[in-house]
């Protein structure tokens, strides 16, 4: 799904670390990164949703694809959400499932 959100490493404040995700669901997110990760790595991630605090979650890398030199990032990465507070799930769902 396409939604008006960004994501970044948790706690990061610098805009250049934020990425526009390609696919987002309540189960995970697909992002671009210049940093390489291994399948199984666990990341602390902030999902930035409009008009509210970031949604903080733990995510696990489930796949990594290296991108070509012509791309805007070095890697395409699939993350599976593995731990998220219920309130954060509800806030993310409100953006992903309009009218909820």
C-alpha positions in Angstrom: 0.0 0.0 0.0 1.1 3.6 -0.6 0.6 5.9 2.3 1.9 9.3 3.3 4.7 8.1 5.6 8.5 8.0 5.9 10.7 5.8 8.0 14.1 6.2 9.6 16.4 4.4 12.0 14.8 4.9 15.5 15.8 8.1 17.2 17.5 9.6 14.1 16.7 13.3 13.5 18.5 14.0 10.2 16.3 14.1 7.1 18.9 12.3 4.9 18.4 9.1 6.9 14.6 9.1 6.2 13.4 6.9 3.3 10.1 6.8 1.4 8.9 3.2 1.8 7.5 1.5 -1.3 5.2 -1.0 0.4 3.7 -0.7 3.8 1.4 -2.9 5.8 0.7 -3.7 9.4 3.1 -6.7 8.9 6.1 -4.9 7.6 7.7 -2.4 5.2 9.9 -2.3 2.2 12.6 0.5 2.2 15.6 1.7 0.3 18.9 2.0 2.2 22.5 2.9 1.5 23.5 0.7 4.4 23.8 -3.1 4.0 22.0 -5.4 6.3 21.9 -9.2 6.6 18.7 -11.3 6.7 17.8 -11.8 10.3 19.2 -8.4 11.5 16.9 -6.7 13.9 16.4 -3.0 13.6 14.8 -0.3 15.8 12.7 1.7 13.3 10.6 4.9 13.5 7.7 5.0 11.0 6.8 8.7 10.5 3.1 9.2 10.1 1.4 12.6 9.5 0.3 14.7 12.4 1.5 12.4 15.2 4.6 11.2 17.0 6.7 8.5 15.2 5.5 4.9 15.4 8.5 3.0 17.0 8.9 -0.7 16.3 11.3 -3.5 16.1 11.7 -5.0 12.6 13.6 -8.0 11.2 15.3 -8.0 7.8 13.6 -10.7 5.8 15.2 -10.0 2.4 17.8 -7.7 0.8 18.4 -6.9 -2.9 21.4 -5.0 -4.1 20.4 -2.2 -6.5 22.2 -1.0 -9.6 24.3 2.2 -9.8 21.5 4.1 -11.5 19.2 3.7 -8.5 18.8 6.3 -5.7 19.9 3.8 -3.0 22.3 0.9 -2.8 19.8 -1.7 -1.3 16.1 -2.6 -1.4 15.2 -4.2 1.9 12.1 -6.0 3.2 11.4 -5.6 6.9 8.9 -7.6 9.0 7.5 -5.8 12.1 8.2 -8.1 15.1 7.3 -5.9 18.1 5.1 -2.8 18.2 3.0 -1.3 21.1 -0.7 -1.7 20.6 -1.2 2.1 20.5 1.4 2.3 17.7 -0.3 -0.5 15.7 -3.6 1.5 16.0 -1.9 4.8 14.8 -0.3 3.0 11.9 -3.6 1.3 11.0 -5.4 4.7 11.0 -3.0 5.8 8.2 -3.1 2.5 6.2 -6.8 1.7 6.6 -8.7 5.0 6.0 -11.9 5.3 7.9 -10.7 3.0 10.7 
